[in-house]
Amino acid sequence: MKLKLIRNATLRLHYGGHLFIIDPFLAAKHARDSFTGKSRNPTVELPCTPEEAIADIKMILVSHLHADHFDPAAQELLPKDLPLFCQPGDSDTITSKGFQNVQEITESVTWNDITITRTLAQHGTGIWAEKMGNVMGFILQAEDEPTVYWSGDTIWYEPIAKTIADFQPDIIVTHSCGAQFEANSPIVMDAEQTVTVCKTAPHAKVVAVHMEALDHATLSRQDLRTFADSANISRDQLLIPDDGEVLTF
């Protein structure tokens, strides 16, 4: 298995003998509006060309329709005939963009011997969870491959612990920038919540992504590393890749 972080939550994943992309966000630096008034988004360039980011992929996974997970640049560039898997309720919008092979994951689907199981996720708390709308994570399973839990745009809450207990993932991908619109109300995991994932799954590799790309982020890679070190989380367990970095498992 090889995981390449493109930027934000966008991953190129070589898994089960197939290459696919997760949550493609391919806009140029500052091409999108600000979330907070601090800076236009994304705040950094891609580490490669958009064409290189999607080269040779055979499938697309879209967790939800927020623009930092499935943006107009990706919608224009991605081949429209590739299989695209999404959460319930999003297929009509995606089909309206010209995609011809869209399937919602209600529980689980199997594609080329890879099983994709939808998992619960909560994009914030209180009114912000309502404003952010429905999101999902997913489990990937295939013969002779590690079990991967991609948590998606979620905070830590009880269903995350249950998913870890039920599936015993070998690799967990977290969104860990602590993004927020008001003080003390993160809409994705912050440093403390990411460390909670590490402690809940001590035998799993935790890969923290969705960092240093958007203006409502409150946590840098170095911030997370410093906090994790202070909590005695091994650097072998918690991996914090740079944009463009490839991790091989």
C-alpha positions in Angstrom: 0.0 0.0 0.0 1.2 3.5 -0.9 -0.4 6.7 0.3 0.6 10.0 -1.3 -0.7 13.2 0.3 -1.4 15.7 -2.4 -2.8 18.6 -0.2 -5.4 19.0 2.4 -7.5 15.8 2.4 -6.6 14.8 -1.1 -4.9 11.4 -1.2 -3.6 9.2 -4.1 -3.9 5.7 -2.7 -2.4 2.6 -4.2 -4.3 -0.2 -2.5 -5.3 -3.7 -3.5 -3.5 -3.3 -6.8 -5.4 -0.3 -7.8 -4.8 3.5 -7.8 -7.5 5.9 -6.8 -8.0 9.4 -5.4 -9.8 10.6 -2.3 -11.5 14.0 -2.0 -9.9 15.8 -4.9 -9.2 19.5 -4.2 -7.2 20.8 -7.1 -7.6 24.6 -7.1 -4.6 26.9 -7.5 -3.3 28.8 -4.5 -5.8 31.6 -3.5 -8.3 30.6 -6.2 -11.1 30.2 -3.7 -12.7 32.5 -1.2 -11.6 32.9 2.4 -13.5 31.2 5.2 -12.4 33.7 7.9 -11.2 36.8 6.1 -7.6 35.9 6.9 -6.5 34.6 3.5 -8.0 33.3 0.3 -7.9 29.5 -0.1 -6.1 27.2 -0.5 -3.3 28.9 1.3 -0.6 26.8 -0.5 0.0 25.5 -4.0 -0.3 21.9 -5.0 3.0 20.0 -4.9 2.4 18.8 -8.4 0.3 19.8 -11.4 -3.5 19.0 -11.2 -3.0 16.6 -14.1 -0.2 14.8 -12.2 -2.4 14.5 -9.2 -5.1 12.5 -11.1 -2.9 10.7 -13.5 -3.7 7.0 -14.0 -6.4 6.8 -11.3 -9.1 4.3 -11.8 -11.6 5.4 -9.2 -12.7 8.4 -7.2 -13.9 8.6 -3.5 -15.8 11.8 -2.4 -16.7 12.0 1.2 -18.9 15.1 0.9 -19.4 18.1 -1.3 -17.6 20.9 0.5 -15.3 22.7 -1.9 -12.1 21.7 -0.2 -13.0 18.1 -0.8 -14.5 18.2 -4.3 -13.9 21.5 -6.0 -14.7 22.9 -9.5 -11.1 22.4 -10.7 -11.4 18.7 -9.8 -14.9 18.4 -11.3 -13.6 19.8 -14.6 -10.4 17.7 -14.8 -11.5 14.3 -13.6 -12.5 11.8 -16.2 -16.3 11.6 -16.2 -16.5 7.9 -16.9 -14.6 6.7 -13.8 -16.5 5.0 -11.0 -17.1 7.6 -8.3 -18.4 6.6 -4.8 -20.1 9.1 -2.5 -22.3 9.3 0.5 -26.1 9.0 0.3 -27.7 12.2 -1.0 -24.8 13.5 -3.0 -25.1 11.5 -6.2 -27.6 13.8 -8.0 -25.3 16.8 -7.5 -22.3 14.9 -8.7 -24.2 13.5 -11.7 -25.2 17.0 -12.6 -21.5 17.8 -13.0 -21.3 15.3 -15.8 -20.1 12.2 -13.9 -21.6 9.1 -15.5 -20.8 6.3 -13.0 -21.8 7.5 -9.5 -22.7 5.2 -6.7 -23.8 6.0 -3.2 -22.4 4.0 -0.3 -25.3 3.3 2.0 -23.5 0.6 4.0 -20.7 -1.0 2.0 -19.7 -1.7 -1.6 -17.1 -3.8 -3.3 -15.0 -2.5 -6.2 -12.3 -4.7 -7.7 -12.1 -6.8 -4.6 -11.8 -3.8 -2.3 -14.5 -3.4 0.2 -15.5 0.2 1.1 -17.6 0.5 4.2 -19.2 3.9 5.1 -18.6 5.0 8.7 -20.2 7.7 10.8 -18.6 11.2 11.1 -19.6 14.5 12.7 -18.3 17.7 11.2 -18.3 19.8 14.5 -20.7 20.2 17.4 -24.0 21.9 18.0 -25.0 24.5 15.4 -21.8 24.0 13.5 -22.5 20.3 13.0 -25.9 21.3 11.5 -24.3 23.9 9.3 -21.6 21.6 8.0 -24.1 18.9 7.0 -23.7 15.2 6.5 -20.2 13.8 6.0 -18.8 10.3 6.1 -15.6 8.3 6.7 -14.9 4.9 5.4 -13.1 1.6 6.0 -11.0 0.0 3.2 -10.4 -3.7 3.3 -8.7 -6.0 0.8 -6.9 -9.4 0.9 -3.3 -9.1 1.9 -3.7 -5.3 2.6 -3.9 -3.4 5.9 -7.3 -2.4 7.1 -7.5 1.4 6.6 -9.9 3.7 8.5 -10.2 7.2 6.8 -12.0 9.1 9.4 -13.1 12.1 7.2 -14.1 15.5 8.3 -15.0 14.7 11.9 -14.3 15.5 15.5 -13.6 12.8 18.0 -16.9 11.4 19.4 -18.2 8.0 20.5 -18.8 6.5 17.0 -15.1 7.0 16.2 -14.2 4.8 19.2 -16.8 2.2 18.1 -15.4 2.1 14.6 -11.9 1.5 15.9 -13.2 -1.2 18.2 -15.2 -2.9 15.5 -12.7 -2.9 12.7 -9.3 -2.8 14.5 -7.7 -0.8 11.7 -4.0 -1.0 11.0 -3.9 2.5 9.6 -6.1 5.5 10.6 -6.1 8.7 8.6 -7.3 11.7 10.6 -8.1 15.3 9.6 -6.2 17.2 12.2 -5.9 20.9 11.5 -8.4 21.9 14.3 -10.4 24.0 11.8 -12.9 26.2 13.5 -15.2 29.2 13.0 -15.5 30.2 16.6 -13.2 29.8 19.6 -13.1 26.3 21.2 -15.4 24.7 18.6 -13.3 22.7 16.2 -15.1 21.2 13.2 -12.4 18.6 12.6 -10.0 17.0 15.0 -7.5 19.1 16.9 -4.2 18.0 18.6 -5.9 16.6 21.7 -8.4 14.7 19.7 -5.8 13.3 17.3 -3.8 12.1 20.4 -7.0 10.4 21.7 -7.1 8.4 18.4 -3.5 7.3 18.9 -4.2 6.2 22.5 -7.4 4.5 21.5 -5.6 2.5 18.8 -2.1 2.0 20.1 -1.2 -0.6 17.5 -2.4 1.4 14.5 -0.4 3.8 12.5 -2.1 7.2 12.6 -1.6 9.5 9.5 -2.6 13.1 10.2 -3.6 15.1 7.1 -5.9 18.1 6.2 -3.3 20.5 7.6 -1.8 23.9 6.6 -4.0 24.4 3.5 -7.0 26.4 4.7 -7.4 29.7 6.5 -9.7 28.4 9.2 -7.1 25.9 10.4 -5.8 26.5 13.9 -3.1 23.8 14.1 0.1 23.4 12.2 2.1 20.2 11.6 4.7 21.3 14.1 2.0 22.2 16.7 0.6 18.7 16.4 4.0 17.1 16.6 4.9 19.1 19.7 1.7 18.3 21.4 2.0 14.6 20.5 5.6 14.5 21.8 4.4 16.0 25.1 1.7 13.2 25.3 4.4 10.5 24.7 2.9 9.5 21.4 5.6 7.7 19.4 6.8 9.3 16.1 6.6 5.8 14.7 2.9 5.7 15.4 1.8 9.3 14.5 2.9 10.2 10.9 2.4 13.8 9.7 3.3 13.8 6.0 4.1 16.9 4.1 2.3 17.8 0.9 3.6 15.5 -1.9 5.1 13.0 0.5 4.6 9.3 -0.1 4.1 6.8 2.8 4.6 3.1 2.1 3.1 0.4 4.3 
